[in-house]
Structure formats: structure tokens, C-alpha cells
Amino acid sequence: MTTQTKRATIYFEPALHKALRIQSAETDRSISELVNEAVRLSLTEDSEDIAAFTERAHEPNLLFENVLKDLQERGKI
């Protein structure tokens, strides 16, 4: 752990906690390390999604029916 860590109480479902304990033992990493990595990845993904939405905010809206028809006409579905 880094020197600037903060403590939090998190309640896990029993099966999830068991899976974390097993993965912790198998990877020789603490549950805190595993949870920190998972949260970091989730937040990064959210950040990337927000950036993509922002980047595409001014694109025209497409009707689902038109997109579906186009895909069918091009043999994609």
C-alpha cells in the first residue's frame, strides 16, 4: 500500500468476498490491492466513456430503424 491510503469500510456479498480471498491468495496480492485496481479500472472506463460522449456530442442523431435498414442492406446483419 502507498503511504497516502485512506481507510473505508466496504461490505461484500459473501460469495464475492470469498472470490476476492481466493484471488488474493492465488495472486499473492491483498484484497485492498485487488479492489483498488478494480475501482481504478472502472473509473478509467467511465472517464473514457464520458470523453467519447463529449467528443461525439455534436454528431447528428440517427434513427435506429435507419441504421438497422442500412446494416441489412449492406449484409452486415
URQUIFEN-V920065 format. One record per residue. RES is the residue in three letters. SS is DSSP state (a for helix, b for strand, c for the rest). PHI is phi in whole degrees, -180 to 180 (* if undefined). NEAR is the number of other ideal C-beta (glycine too) atoms within 12 Angstrom. Layout:
BEGIN
res=<RES;RES>
ss=<SS;SS>
phi=<PHI;PHI>
near=<NEAR;NEAR>
END
This chain:
BEGIN
res=<MET;THR;THR;GLN;THR;LYS;ARG;ALA;THR;ILE;TYR;PHE;GLU;PRO;ALA;LEU;HIS;LYS;ALA;LEU;ARG;ILE;GLN;SER;ALA;GLU;THR;ASP;ARG;SER;ILE;SER;GLU;LEU;VAL;ASN;GLU;ALA;VAL;ARG;LEU;SER;LEU;THR;GLU;ASP;SER;GLU;ASP;ILE;ALA;ALA;PHE;THR;GLU;ARG;ALA;HIS;GLU;PRO;ASN;LEU;LEU;PHE;GLU;ASN;VAL;LEU;LYS;ASP;LEU;GLN;GLU;ARG;GLY;LYS;ILE>
ss=<c;c;c;c;c;c;c;c;c;c;c;c;c;a;a;a;a;a;a;a;a;a;a;a;a;a;a;c;c;c;a;a;a;a;a;a;a;a;a;a;a;a;a;a;a;a;a;a;a;a;a;a;a;a;a;c;c;c;c;c;c;c;c;a;a;a;a;a;a;a;a;a;a;c;c;c;c>
phi=<*;-79;-75;-104;-84;-121;-92;-143;-100;-124;-103;-103;-64;-54;-66;-67;-64;-63;-63;-64;-62;-65;-64;-61;-67;-70;-103;57;-124;-75;-60;-59;-63;-64;-68;-58;-64;-64;-66;-60;-63;-64;-66;-64;-62;-61;-62;-65;-64;-63;-62;-65;-62;-63;-63;-102;-59;-97;-73;-68;-77;-114;-74;-56;-60;-69;-65;-60;-62;-62;-62;-66;-65;-90;72;-83;-139>
near=<13;8;5;6;12;10;8;10;6;16;8;16;10;10;10;17;17;14;18;26;19;15;20;19;14;11;14;9;19;17;23;19;19;26;25;21;19;21;16;14;14;14;14;14;14;14;14;14;14;14;13;13;13;12;11;13;11;8;10;9;10;13;10;10;10;13;16;14;14;15;14;12;11;10;7;10;10>
END
